[in-house]
Amino acid sequence: MNPLSEIQFAESKQDRSQKTLDDIMLAAEQIVIEANPGLFTSRTLAQKSGYALGTLVRRLSSIENVFLWAVKKGRDKKFQELSLSIAQFDENVPIDAFAQNMVETVFSGIGKVNPAVMRFFEIRFTRINGLPQDYFLYMDSLVEPFLESASKNETGTFRVMSKNEASLLIRQICLLVERPFMEGNPIAGSEEHRCVTKDAIVKLLGK
């Protein structure tokens, strides 16, 4: 099982044990929101959760895993918000306005995340798991909302495509946004980066 989908800890049927784990995971989420990987430590987690280091070790298989879990949860939440924004897009507005809206939404969101957090996740996760074939599967949460929104659009500017094609193209757009931040490329977040992304959305998803 993917270590990010289930945090391993000592089995117990006591309610207080589950509460301890819930408290620790909530503390990890709060630390990750601060977007400073330097705080992703057992000491910080102990201070934030109020539990001793020994308790953390007993409840978790890995301190690092709980931070990976928290980063992933935050990422998935942002993709859920983006999916909702795509699904609610005005059916009377053309693809170029859709692209501009997506660029503003995506770059506003990613601008609130320290790229070091993104790199922390990728480096630690791939070190433990390699690069599994479903690593980029989280991007597919945007496919169904996009296809539904495109099918309802009345402007005739959205291209008709299969779910498989939409998945491939949307993943490319997501990587176009993410990779410069991950790689520390100076273009990341710049006006040029935004323009390139908007043009790609129009060319790949529009007629």
Secondary structure by P-SEA (a helix, b strand, c coil): ccccccccccccccaaaaaaaaaaaaaaaaaaaacccccccaaaaaaaacccaaaaaaacccaaaaaaaaaaaaaaaaaaaaaaaaaaccccccaaaaaaaaaaaaaaaaaaccaaaaaaaaaaaaaacccccccccccccaaaaaaaaaaacccccbbbbcaaaaaaaaaaaaaaacccccccccccccaaaaaaaaaaaaaaccc
